[in-house]
Amino acid sequence: MDLDKPPARPQHPQGCLTVAIRVPVRIVVLVLVVPVRLAWDALTVAGRFLSRTVLRPLGRAVRWLGRALFVWPFLALWRWVAVPAGKALGWLGNVLVVVPARWLYRYALTPLGHGLAQVARAIGAALGWLYARVLAPVGRGIAWLLKGAGLLLAAAGAGVFAAVAWLARFLLVVPARLLFAWVLAPVGRALAWLATAVVTGVGAVLHWTARVLLVLPALSLWRWVLAPVGRVLAVVARETAEAFRHAWRIAGRISRAVGRVLGTVLRWVFVEPVRWVYRTVLTPVGHAVRDLVLRPAAEAARAVGRGVREALAAARATVRQARADLRRTLLGEPGPPAAGDRREPGGRGTRTLGGSTTALTKD
């Protein structure tokens, strides 16, 4: 089953123009696309090989180097310098700032605030008494006087306003209403009707002029020129896109076939001869060198090493014995050890595995 085969599309009736355009376009596009697809697949394979063999190890090395140069020094600096310094500064701030500020607030500012609060309450009580006993009665009297004066001024103002309103109505409003009803309104209606007639006639003339000079030629151009050319260009574009998709799939198959052929050639030209040489020549030679040269040489080296170690041990024992004999000759035999206080208790109180002789458990 071909996995690259696109899903089947519903078949539509096609004209001769579509068929005539399809074949040459597909041939030209296939000739152009095959080298591009081969180059693309070669670059893809080279990029994967380069990423797997060079970029990923280089990235790991750069990441390790970045950690070694930046992360680990800063982490050590934070853990062993910044954190202890911060703790020390916090302790100094607590001792030098927080504790004195707390003492100042508790034993100086709090009593002072309580005293100021008592003074403020006393001043507030005095001001309240002054307002209730003096200012409030005086204010009520002034307000009563102002209210009476306001009533008198309001009555006088109402009479004056009524007289002025009556004069303004009969001298201005009534003449203006008559002028609007019998002069301005008829003249305005006549002017509006005249303007409507003129605009309607001019609009009709402009409409037919624009239709004859612009709309009908544009409609003819669209119907008989642009629409057919657009259909042809749409067919060409659709067939070109379909040809590119078809050519890309065919170029992919050709590229895979070329890749398989090149892989087979490289395998039979390089890989298989190297494998045969390694399997039939180098492996037996390596086994022979290992069995006939390396193992006997290793055994001889180990024997020589054992002999050298034994000779060195015998020399060290001889030197040690000679040094002991010289010490006895010059200084004499060592005396018995002097009895003295020992860290281990003696006699019955000596520590044993089966008895409890510690200070907390012994009888």
C-alpha positions as YAML, in Angstrom:
chain: A
units: angstrom
residues:
- id: 1
  name: MET
  ca: [0.00, 0.00, 0.00]
- id: 2
  name: ASP
  ca: [1.44, 3.38, -1.04]
- id: 3
  name: LEU
  ca: [1.44, 5.68, 2.00]
- id: 4
  name: ASP
  ca: [2.26, 8.79, -0.08]
- id: 5
  name: LYS
  ca: [-0.77, 8.41, -2.29]
- id: 6
  name: PRO
  ca: [-3.20, 11.28, -1.62]
- id: 7
  name: PRO
  ca: [-6.83, 10.54, -0.82]
- id: 8
  name: ALA
  ca: [-9.13, 10.13, -3.78]
- id: 9
  name: ARG
  ca: [-10.98, 13.26, -4.82]
- id: 10
  name: PRO
  ca: [-14.36, 13.39, -6.47]
- id: 11
  name: GLN
  ca: [-13.99, 13.42, -10.24]
- id: 12
  name: HIS
  ca: [-15.50, 16.36, -12.10]
- id: 13
  name: PRO
  ca: [-15.93, 16.68, -15.85]
- id: 14
  name: GLN
  ca: [-12.87, 18.43, -17.30]
- id: 15
  name: GLY
  ca: [-12.61, 20.36, -20.52]
- id: 16
  name: CYS
  ca: [-10.05, 20.12, -23.29]
- id: 17
  name: LEU
  ca: [-8.28, 23.27, -22.05]
- id: 18
  name: THR
  ca: [-7.57, 21.65, -18.68]
- id: 19
  name: VAL
  ca: [-6.19, 18.48, -20.26]
- id: 20
  name: ALA
  ca: [-4.10, 20.49, -22.75]
- id: 21
  name: ILE
  ca: [-2.55, 22.56, -19.96]
- id: 22
  name: ARG
  ca: [-1.99, 19.67, -17.51]
- id: 23
  name: VAL
  ca: [0.52, 17.51, -19.45]
- id: 24
  name: PRO
  ca: [3.15, 20.14, -20.43]
- id: 25
  name: VAL
  ca: [2.90, 21.85, -17.04]
- id: 26
  name: ARG
  ca: [3.49, 18.54, -15.21]
- id: 27
  name: ILE
  ca: [6.48, 17.70, -17.43]
- id: 28
  name: VAL
  ca: [8.12, 21.12, -16.89]
- id: 29
  name: VAL
  ca: [7.42, 21.11, -13.16]
- id: 30
  name: LEU
  ca: [8.77, 17.55, -12.77]
- id: 31
  name: VAL
  ca: [12.02, 18.52, -14.51]
- id: 32
  name: LEU
  ca: [12.35, 21.52, -12.18]
- id: 33
  name: VAL
  ca: [11.31, 19.81, -8.93]
- id: 34
  name: VAL
  ca: [13.36, 16.57, -9.09]
- id: 35
  name: PRO
  ca: [16.78, 18.27, -8.54]
- id: 36
  name: VAL
  ca: [15.30, 20.39, -5.76]
- id: 37
  name: ARG
  ca: [13.86, 17.30, -4.02]
- id: 38
  name: LEU
  ca: [17.15, 15.41, -4.39]
- id: 39
  name: ALA
  ca: [19.08, 18.35, -2.92]
- id: 40
  name: TRP
  ca: [16.50, 18.71, -0.12]
- id: 41
  name: ASP
  ca: [16.72, 15.02, 0.84]
- id: 42
  name: ALA
  ca: [20.54, 15.15, 0.73]
- id: 43
  name: LEU
  ca: [20.56, 18.21, 2.99]
- id: 44
  name: THR
  ca: [18.08, 16.53, 5.34]
- id: 45
  name: VAL
  ca: [20.27, 13.40, 5.66]
- id: 46
  name: ALA
  ca: [23.41, 15.51, 6.10]
- id: 47
  name: GLY
  ca: [21.68, 17.66, 8.71]
- id: 48
  name: ARG
  ca: [20.52, 14.63, 10.69]
- id: 49
  name: PHE
  ca: [24.01, 13.09, 10.57]
- id: 50
  name: LEU
  ca: [25.60, 16.41, 11.59]
- id: 51
  name: SER
  ca: [23.08, 16.85, 14.41]
- id: 52
  name: ARG
  ca: [23.62, 13.33, 15.69]
- id: 53
  name: THR
  ca: [27.42, 13.30, 15.47]
- id: 54
  name: VAL
  ca: [28.48, 16.93, 16.00]
- id: 55
  name: LEU
  ca: [25.79, 19.29, 17.22]
- id: 56
  name: ARG
  ca: [24.34, 17.16, 20.03]
- id: 57
  name: PRO
  ca: [27.77, 16.30, 21.59]
- id: 58
  name: LEU
  ca: [28.84, 19.91, 21.12]
- id: 59
  name: GLY
  ca: [25.64, 21.06, 22.78]
- id: 60
  name: ARG
  ca: [26.19, 18.71, 25.72]
- id: 61
  name: ALA
  ca: [29.77, 19.96, 26.08]
- id: 62
  name: VAL
  ca: [28.67, 23.60, 25.91]
- id: 63
  name: ARG
  ca: [25.93, 22.92, 28.46]
- id: 64
  name: TRP
  ca: [28.41, 21.25, 30.84]
- id: 65
  name: LEU
  ca: [30.89, 24.08, 30.31]
- id: 66
  name: GLY
  ca: [28.18, 26.65, 30.97]
- id: 67
  name: ARG
  ca: [27.23, 24.90, 34.18]
- id: 68
  name: ALA
  ca: [30.89, 24.67, 35.23]
- id: 69
  name: LEU
  ca: [31.60, 28.33, 34.45]
- id: 70
  name: PHE
  ca: [28.36, 30.00, 35.51]
- id: 71
  name: VAL
  ca: [25.90, 27.84, 37.44]
- id: 72
  name: TRP
  ca: [28.16, 25.99, 39.88]
- id: 73
  name: PRO
  ca: [30.29, 29.06, 40.88]
- id: 74
  name: PHE
  ca: [27.17, 31.16, 41.44]
- id: 75
  name: LEU
  ca: [25.54, 28.30, 43.36]
- id: 76
  name: ALA
  ca: [28.60, 27.95, 45.57]
- id: 77
  name: LEU
  ca: [28.75, 31.73, 46.00]
- id: 78
  name: TRP
  ca: [25.07, 31.80, 46.99]
- id: 79
  name: ARG
  ca: [25.33, 28.82, 49.33]
- id: 80
  name: TRP
  ca: [28.62, 29.61, 51.06]
- id: 81
  name: VAL
  ca: [28.82, 33.43, 50.87]
- id: 82
  name: ALA
  ca: [25.50, 35.13, 50.19]
- id: 83
  name: VAL
  ca: [23.34, 33.03, 52.53]
- id: 84
  name: PRO
  ca: [25.71, 33.31, 55.57]
- id: 85
  name: ALA
  ca: [26.22, 37.02, 54.85]
- id: 86
  name: GLY
  ca: [22.44, 37.51, 54.63]
- id: 87
  name: LYS
  ca: [21.91, 35.70, 57.90]
- id: 88
  name: ALA
  ca: [24.62, 37.81, 59.56]
- id: 89
  name: LEU
  ca: [23.13, 41.04, 58.18]
- id: 90
  name: GLY
  ca: [19.67, 39.94, 59.31]
- id: 91
  name: TRP
  ca: [20.98, 39.29, 62.83]
- id: 92
  name: LEU
  ca: [22.79, 42.66, 62.89]
- id: 93
  name: GLY
  ca: [19.65, 44.43, 61.58]
- id: 94
  name: ASN
  ca: [17.57, 42.77, 64.28]
- id: 95
  name: VAL
  ca: [20.05, 43.71, 67.00]
- id: 96
  name: LEU
  ca: [20.83, 47.24, 65.80]
- id: 97
  name: VAL
  ca: [17.46, 48.35, 64.36]
- id: 98
  name: VAL
  ca: [14.49, 46.16, 65.31]
- id: 99
  name: VAL
  ca: [15.20, 45.74, 69.02]
- id: 100
  name: PRO
  ca: [15.96, 49.50, 69.62]
- id: 101
  name: ALA
  ca: [12.94, 50.53, 67.54]
- id: 102
  name: ARG
  ca: [10.71, 48.14, 69.46]
- id: 103
  name: TRP
  ca: [12.08, 49.46, 72.79]
- id: 104
  name: LEU
  ca: [11.59, 53.09, 71.60]
- id: 105
  name: TYR
  ca: [8.02, 52.37, 70.51]
- id: 106
  name: ARG
  ca: [7.10, 50.54, 73.71]
- id: 107
  name: TYR
  ca: [8.74, 52.79, 76.32]
- id: 108
  name: ALA
  ca: [8.76, 56.23, 74.62]
- id: 109
  name: LEU
  ca: [6.30, 56.62, 71.75]
- id: 110
  name: THR
  ca: [3.42, 54.68, 73.31]
- id: 111
  name: PRO
  ca: [3.30, 56.75, 76.57]
- id: 112
  name: LEU
  ca: [3.77, 59.97, 74.57]
- id: 113
  name: GLY
  ca: [0.91, 58.98, 72.23]
- id: 114
  name: HIS
  ca: [-1.37, 58.20, 75.18]
- id: 115
  name: GLY
  ca: [-0.61, 61.65, 76.68]
- id: 116
  name: LEU
  ca: [-1.28, 63.41, 73.35]
- id: 117
  name: ALA
  ca: [-4.53, 61.48, 73.02]
- id: 118
  name: GLN
  ca: [-5.65, 62.65, 76.47]
- id: 119
  name: VAL
  ca: [-4.81, 66.30, 75.57]
- id: 120
  name: ALA
  ca: [-6.66, 65.98, 72.24]
- id: 121
  name: ARG
  ca: [-9.74, 64.54, 74.00]
- id: 122
  name: ALA
  ca: [-9.71, 67.46, 76.47]
- id: 123
  name: ILE
  ca: [-9.43, 70.02, 73.64]
- id: 124
  name: GLY
  ca: [-12.22, 68.26, 71.76]
- id: 125
  name: ALA
  ca: [-14.51, 68.39, 74.79]
- id: 126
  name: ALA
  ca: [-13.84, 72.14, 75.22]
- id: 127
  name: LEU
  ca: [-14.54, 72.82, 71.54]
- id: 128
  name: GLY
  ca: [-17.75, 70.77, 71.74]
- id: 129
  name: TRP
  ca: [-18.98, 72.78, 74.73]
- id: 130
  name: LEU
  ca: [-18.14, 76.05, 72.91]
- id: 131
  name: TYR
  ca: [-20.05, 74.92, 69.83]
- id: 132
  name: ALA
  ca: [-23.10, 73.70, 71.77]
- id: 133
  name: ARG
  ca: [-23.37, 76.65, 74.19]
- id: 134
  name: VAL
  ca: [-22.19, 79.63, 72.10]
- id: 135
  name: LEU
  ca: [-21.80, 79.09, 68.35]
- id: 136
  name: ALA
  ca: [-25.00, 77.10, 67.75]
- id: 137
  name: PRO
  ca: [-27.41, 79.67, 69.37]
- id: 138
  name: VAL
  ca: [-25.69, 82.58, 67.56]
- id: 139
  name: GLY
  ca: [-25.90, 80.69, 64.23]
- id: 140
  name: ARG
  ca: [-29.63, 79.98, 64.70]
- id: 141
  name: GLY
  ca: [-30.35, 83.67, 65.32]
- id: 142
  name: ILE
  ca: [-28.41, 84.78, 62.21]
- id: 143
  name: ALA
  ca: [-30.17, 82.12, 60.12]
- id: 144
  name: TRP
  ca: [-33.64, 83.37, 61.31]
- id: 145
  name: LEU
  ca: [-32.75, 86.95, 60.30]
- id: 146
  name: LEU
  ca: [-31.45, 85.87, 56.89]
- id: 147
  name: LYS
  ca: [-34.57, 83.77, 56.28]
- id: 148
  name: GLY
  ca: [-36.88, 86.76, 56.87]
- id: 149
  name: ALA
  ca: [-34.80, 89.00, 54.56]
- id: 150
  name: GLY
  ca: [-34.86, 86.27, 51.90]
- id: 151
  name: LEU
  ca: [-38.66, 86.00, 52.01]
- id: 152
  name: LEU
  ca: [-39.01, 89.76, 51.46]
- id: 153
  name: LEU
  ca: [-36.54, 89.74, 48.54]
- id: 154
  name: ALA
  ca: [-38.31, 86.72, 46.97]
- id: 155
  name: ALA
  ca: [-41.72, 88.45, 47.04]
- id: 156
  name: ALA
  ca: [-40.30, 91.59, 45.39]
- id: 157
  name: GLY
  ca: [-38.45, 89.57, 42.76]
- id: 158
  name: ALA
  ca: [-41.58, 87.54, 41.87]
- id: 159
  name: GLY
  ca: [-43.56, 90.73, 41.12]
- id: 160
  name: VAL
  ca: [-40.79, 92.19, 38.95]
- id: 161
  name: PHE
  ca: [-40.36, 88.90, 37.05]
- id: 162
  name: ALA
  ca: [-44.12, 88.65, 36.31]
- id: 163
  name: ALA
  ca: [-44.17, 92.21, 34.88]
- id: 164
  name: VAL
  ca: [-41.10, 91.63, 32.71]
- id: 165
  name: ALA
  ca: [-42.49, 88.28, 31.43]
- id: 166
  name: TRP
  ca: [-45.84, 89.89, 30.43]
- id: 167
  name: LEU
  ca: [-44.09, 92.70, 28.53]
- id: 168
  name: ALA
  ca: [-41.70, 90.26, 26.77]
- id: 169
  name: ARG
  ca: [-44.61, 88.04, 25.66]
- id: 170
  name: PHE
  ca: [-46.67, 90.81, 24.03]
- id: 171
  name: LEU
  ca: [-43.68, 92.71, 22.61]
- id: 172
  name: LEU
  ca: [-41.51, 89.80, 21.31]
- id: 173
  name: VAL
  ca: [-43.09, 86.32, 21.37]
- id: 174
  name: VAL
  ca: [-46.48, 87.11, 19.76]
- id: 175
  name: PRO
  ca: [-45.00, 89.16, 16.83]
- id: 176
  name: ALA
  ca: [-42.28, 86.53, 16.22]
- id: 177
  name: ARG
  ca: [-44.88, 83.71, 16.16]
- id: 178
  name: LEU
  ca: [-47.04, 85.63, 13.61]
- id: 179
  name: LEU
  ca: [-43.98, 86.35, 11.44]
- id: 180
  name: PHE
  ca: [-42.95, 82.67, 11.41]
- id: 181
  name: ALA
  ca: [-46.50, 81.36, 10.71]
- id: 182
  name: TRP
  ca: [-47.45, 83.77, 7.87]
- id: 183
  name: VAL
  ca: [-44.07, 84.68, 6.22]
- id: 184
  name: LEU
  ca: [-41.09, 82.41, 6.99]
- id: 185
  name: ALA
  ca: [-42.87, 79.01, 6.88]
- id: 186
  name: PRO
  ca: [-44.47, 79.49, 3.40]
- id: 187
  name: VAL
  ca: [-41.21, 80.86, 1.95]
- id: 188
  name: GLY
  ca: [-39.26, 77.90, 3.40]
- id: 189
  name: ARG
  ca: [-41.67, 75.32, 1.98]
- id: 190
  name: ALA
  ca: [-41.43, 76.91, -1.49]
- id: 191
  name: LEU
  ca: [-37.62, 76.93, -1.37]
- id: 192
  name: ALA
  ca: [-37.54, 73.29, -0.19]
- id: 193
  name: TRP
  ca: [-39.84, 72.14, -3.00]
- id: 194
  name: LEU
  ca: [-37.73, 74.02, -5.57]
- id: 195
  name: ALA
  ca: [-34.46, 72.54, -4.22]
- id: 196
  name: THR
  ca: [-35.95, 69.02, -4.25]
- id: 197
  name: ALA
  ca: [-37.02, 69.36, -7.86]
- id: 198
  name: VAL
  ca: [-33.62, 70.67, -8.97]
- id: 199
  name: VAL
  ca: [-31.68, 67.93, -7.06]
- id: 200
  name: THR
  ca: [-33.97, 65.19, -8.45]
- id: 201
  name: GLY
  ca: [-33.48, 66.34, -12.05]
- id: 202
  name: VAL
  ca: [-29.73, 66.73, -11.71]
- id: 203
  name: GLY
  ca: [-29.47, 63.32, -9.97]
- id: 204
  name: ALA
  ca: [-31.40, 61.60, -12.77]
- id: 205
  name: VAL
  ca: [-29.16, 63.16, -15.42]
- id: 206
  name: LEU
  ca: [-25.99, 62.20, -13.55]
- id: 207
  name: HIS
  ca: [-27.30, 58.67, -12.95]
- id: 208
  name: TRP
  ca: [-27.97, 57.98, -16.64]
- id: 209
  name: THR
  ca: [-24.71, 59.65, -17.65]
- id: 210
  name: ALA
  ca: [-22.67, 57.52, -15.23]
- id: 211
  name: ARG
  ca: [-24.55, 54.37, -16.26]
- id: 212
  name: VAL
  ca: [-23.90, 54.95, -19.97]
- id: 213
  name: LEU
  ca: [-20.30, 56.13, -19.62]
- id: 214
  name: LEU
  ca: [-19.00, 53.93, -16.75]
- id: 215
  name: VAL
  ca: [-21.25, 51.06, -15.64]
- id: 216
  name: LEU
  ca: [-22.15, 49.55, -19.02]
- id: 217
  name: PRO
  ca: [-18.51, 49.58, -20.36]
- id: 218
  name: ALA
  ca: [-17.19, 48.16, -17.06]
- id: 219
  name: LEU
  ca: [-19.87, 45.45, -17.08]
- id: 220
  name: SER
  ca: [-19.04, 44.54, -20.68]
- id: 221
  name: LEU
  ca: [-15.30, 44.47, -19.91]
- id: 222
  name: TRP
  ca: [-15.87, 42.19, -16.88]
- id: 223
  name: ARG
  ca: [-18.28, 39.85, -18.68]
- id: 224
  name: TRP
  ca: [-16.46, 39.45, -22.02]
- id: 225
  name: VAL
  ca: [-12.76, 39.97, -21.09]
- id: 226
  name: LEU
  ca: [-11.83, 39.73, -17.40]
- id: 227
  name: ALA
  ca: [-14.06, 36.78, -16.44]
- id: 228
  name: PRO
  ca: [-12.81, 34.46, -19.27]
- id: 229
  name: VAL
  ca: [-9.18, 35.46, -18.66]
- id: 230
  name: GLY
  ca: [-9.66, 34.86, -14.91]
- id: 231
  name: ARG
  ca: [-11.12, 31.41, -15.53]
- id: 232
  name: VAL
  ca: [-8.13, 30.50, -17.74]
- id: 233
  name: LEU
  ca: [-5.65, 31.81, -15.14]
- id: 234
  name: ALA
  ca: [-7.48, 29.92, -12.38]
- id: 235
  name: VAL
  ca: [-7.22, 26.70, -14.40]
- id: 236
  name: VAL
  ca: [-3.51, 27.34, -15.04]
- id: 237
  name: ALA
  ca: [-2.84, 28.09, -11.34]
- id: 238
  name: ARG
  ca: [-4.82, 25.03, -10.17]
- id: 239
  name: GLU
  ca: [-3.07, 22.74, -12.61]
- id: 240
  name: THR
  ca: [0.32, 24.23, -11.71]
- id: 241
  name: ALA
  ca: [-0.27, 23.64, -8.00]
- id: 242
  name: GLU
  ca: [-1.49, 20.10, -8.68]
- id: 243
  name: ALA
  ca: [1.55, 19.53, -10.92]
- id: 244
  name: PHE
  ca: [3.87, 20.73, -8.13]
- id: 245
  name: ARG
  ca: [2.25, 18.34, -5.61]
- id: 246
  name: HIS
  ca: [2.38, 15.44, -8.06]
- id: 247
  name: ALA
  ca: [5.99, 16.23, -9.02]
- id: 248
  name: TRP
  ca: [7.02, 16.51, -5.35]
- id: 249
  name: ARG
  ca: [5.60, 13.04, -4.63]
- id: 250
  name: ILE
  ca: [7.28, 11.52, -7.70]
- id: 251
  name: ALA
  ca: [10.56, 13.29, -6.84]
- id: 252
  name: GLY
  ca: [10.33, 11.83, -3.34]
- id: 253
  name: ARG
  ca: [10.03, 8.32, -4.76]
- id: 254
  name: ILE
  ca: [12.93, 8.97, -7.12]
- id: 255
  name: SER
  ca: [14.98, 10.38, -4.23]
- id: 256
  name: ARG
  ca: [14.28, 7.32, -2.07]
- id: 257
  name: ALA
  ca: [15.22, 5.01, -4.96]
- id: 258
  name: VAL
  ca: [18.46, 6.94, -5.55]
- id: 259
  name: GLY
  ca: [19.19, 6.86, -1.82]
- id: 260
  name: ARG
  ca: [18.66, 3.09, -1.69]
- id: 261
  name: VAL
  ca: [20.93, 2.61, -4.71]
- id: 262
  name: LEU
  ca: [23.65, 4.81, -3.22]
- id: 263
  name: GLY
  ca: [23.31, 3.05, 0.14]
- id: 264
  name: THR
  ca: [23.62, -0.34, -1.51]
- id: 265
  name: VAL
  ca: [26.64, 0.79, -3.54]
- id: 266
  name: LEU
  ca: [28.34, 2.25, -0.46]
- id: 267
  name: ARG
  ca: [27.55, -0.88, 1.47]
- id: 268
  name: TRP
  ca: [29.02, -3.28, -1.10]
- id: 269
  name: VAL
  ca: [31.96, -0.99, -1.96]
- id: 270
  name: PHE
  ca: [33.02, 0.09, 1.53]
- id: 271
  name: VAL
  ca: [31.11, -1.49, 4.41]
- id: 272
  name: GLU
  ca: [31.12, -5.15, 3.34]
- id: 273
  name: PRO
  ca: [34.87, -5.19, 2.38]
- id: 274
  name: VAL
  ca: [35.78, -3.51, 5.66]
- id: 275
  name: ARG
  ca: [33.55, -5.95, 7.58]
- id: 276
  name: TRP
  ca: [35.07, -8.92, 5.70]
- id: 277
  name: VAL
  ca: [38.62, -7.68, 6.38]
- id: 278
  name: TYR
  ca: [37.78, -7.13, 10.06]
- id: 279
  name: ARG
  ca: [36.08, -10.50, 10.43]
- id: 280
  name: THR
  ca: [38.48, -12.69, 8.41]
- id: 281
  name: VAL
  ca: [41.83, -10.90, 8.83]
- id: 282
  name: LEU
  ca: [42.00, -8.50, 11.74]
- id: 283
  name: THR
  ca: [40.04, -10.61, 14.24]
- id: 284
  name: PRO
  ca: [42.23, -13.77, 13.84]
- id: 285
  name: VAL
  ca: [45.39, -11.64, 13.83]
- id: 286
  name: GLY
  ca: [44.21, -9.84, 16.96]
- id: 287
  name: HIS
  ca: [43.40, -13.16, 18.69]
- id: 288
  name: ALA
  ca: [46.82, -14.54, 17.70]
- id: 289
  name: VAL
  ca: [48.60, -11.42, 18.97]
- id: 290
  name: ARG
  ca: [46.59, -11.59, 22.18]
- id: 291
  name: ASP
  ca: [47.30, -15.31, 22.76]
- id: 292
  name: LEU
  ca: [50.93, -15.39, 21.58]
- id: 293
  name: VAL
  ca: [52.25, -11.96, 22.59]
- id: 294
  name: LEU
  ca: [50.07, -9.98, 24.96]
- id: 295
  name: ARG
  ca: [49.09, -12.72, 27.43]
- id: 296
  name: PRO
  ca: [52.67, -14.11, 27.81]
- id: 297
  name: ALA
  ca: [53.98, -10.56, 28.16]
- id: 298
  name: ALA
  ca: [51.34, -9.84, 30.80]
- id: 299
  name: GLU
  ca: [52.18, -13.04, 32.67]
- id: 300
  name: ALA
  ca: [55.89, -12.20, 32.54]
- id: 301
  name: ALA
  ca: [55.20, -8.66, 33.74]
- id: 302
  name: ARG
  ca: [53.06, -9.97, 36.61]
- id: 303
  name: ALA
  ca: [55.83, -12.49, 37.54]
- id: 304
  name: VAL
  ca: [58.45, -9.74, 37.45]
- id: 305
  name: GLY
  ca: [56.18, -7.56, 39.59]
- id: 306
  name: ARG
  ca: [55.71, -10.30, 42.15]
- id: 307
  name: GLY
  ca: [59.50, -10.88, 42.26]
- id: 308
  name: VAL
  ca: [60.18, -7.19, 42.70]
- id: 309
  name: ARG
  ca: [57.57, -6.91, 45.47]
- id: 310
  name: GLU
  ca: [59.04, -9.96, 47.27]
- id: 311
  name: ALA
  ca: [62.58, -8.54, 46.93]
- id: 312
  name: LEU
  ca: [61.44, -5.18, 48.29]
- id: 313
  name: ALA
  ca: [59.63, -6.87, 51.21]
- id: 314
  name: ALA
  ca: [62.77, -8.91, 52.02]
- id: 315
  name: ALA
  ca: [64.91, -5.76, 51.82]
- id: 316
  name: ARG
  ca: [62.53, -3.87, 54.12]
- id: 317
  name: ALA
  ca: [62.57, -6.77, 56.63]
- id: 318
  name: THR
  ca: [66.39, -6.90, 56.52]
- id: 319
  name: VAL
  ca: [66.68, -3.15, 57.06]
- id: 320
  name: ARG
  ca: [64.17, -3.30, 59.91]
- id: 321
  name: GLN
  ca: [66.10, -6.17, 61.59]
- id: 322
  name: ALA
  ca: [69.44, -4.40, 61.17]
- id: 323
  name: ARG
  ca: [68.01, -1.20, 62.67]
- id: 324
  name: ALA
  ca: [66.65, -3.18, 65.64]
- id: 325
  name: ASP
  ca: [70.04, -4.89, 66.18]
- id: 326
  name: LEU
  ca: [71.84, -1.53, 66.01]
- id: 327
  name: ARG
  ca: [69.41, -0.02, 68.54]
- id: 328
  name: ARG
  ca: [69.95, -2.96, 70.94]
- id: 329
  name: THR
  ca: [73.72, -2.69, 70.51]
- id: 330
  name: LEU
  ca: [73.80, 1.03, 71.23]
- id: 331
  name: LEU
  ca: [71.00, 1.42, 73.78]
- id: 332
  name: GLY
  ca: [70.60, -2.04, 75.26]
- id: 333
  name: GLU
  ca: [67.48, -4.11, 75.73]
- id: 334
  name: PRO
  ca: [64.31, -2.06, 76.43]
- id: 335
  name: GLY
  ca: [63.02, -2.27, 80.01]
- id: 336
  name: PRO
  ca: [59.56, -3.47, 81.09]
- id: 337
  name: PRO
  ca: [56.73, -0.93, 80.65]
- id: 338
  name: ALA
  ca: [56.12, 1.31, 83.67]
- id: 339
  name: ALA
  ca: [52.90, 0.78, 85.57]
- id: 340
  name: GLY
  ca: [50.69, 3.85, 85.58]
- id: 341
  name: ASP
  ca: [47.12, 5.09, 85.22]
- id: 342
  name: ARG
  ca: [45.38, 3.45, 82.32]
- id: 343
  name: ARG
  ca: [42.24, 4.62, 80.56]
- id: 344
  name: GLU
  ca: [40.79, 1.11, 80.78]
- id: 345
  name: PRO
  ca: [39.78, 0.01, 84.31]
- id: 346
  name: GLY
  ca: [41.76, -2.92, 85.69]
- id: 347
  name: GLY
  ca: [40.70, -6.01, 87.54]
- id: 348
  name: ARG
  ca: [37.05, -6.62, 88.12]
- id: 349
  name: GLY
  ca: [35.92, -3.34, 86.53]
- id: 350
  name: THR
  ca: [37.41, -4.13, 83.12]
- id: 351
  name: ARG
  ca: [34.98, -3.70, 80.22]
- id: 352
  name: THR
  ca: [33.73, -6.93, 78.70]
- id: 353
  name: LEU
  ca: [31.31, -7.73, 75.93]
- id: 354
  name: GLY
  ca: [28.97, -9.63, 78.27]
- id: 355
  name: GLY
  ca: [28.93, -7.27, 81.25]
- id: 356
  name: SER
  ca: [27.63, -3.77, 81.97]
- id: 357
  name: THR
  ca: [30.52, -1.73, 83.36]
- id: 358
  name: THR
  ca: [29.53, 1.79, 82.35]
- id: 359
  name: ALA
  ca: [28.97, 4.52, 84.92]
- id: 360
  name: LEU
  ca: [25.18, 4.39, 84.45]
- id: 361
  name: THR
  ca: [24.63, 0.61, 84.51]
- id: 362
  name: LYS
  ca: [27.25, -1.03, 86.75]
- id: 363
  name: ASP
  ca: [26.23, -2.11, 90.20]
...
